[in-house]
């Protein structure tokens, strides 16, 4: 059965205007997600559109990327090759 807006269940994604408030919120969410997942092993920063992760153990060069997804993938590859010791008591900075 089709809903009032078409499709199953009658729901459709609500479009956004892509304005600066939406973009700022998406930026904060992406950075928070990376920090939540990797903040005890990497310091995550963003400057001038460049996403960067620095290992907390000081080994290897900083990881750099053009998007949070690219940085996540780079962190995963780096961590898989040489895990960073994690301190569960340390809060993300």
Helices and strands as residue ranges (DSSP letters): H 20-38, E 42-47, E 50-55, E 63-65, H 68-81
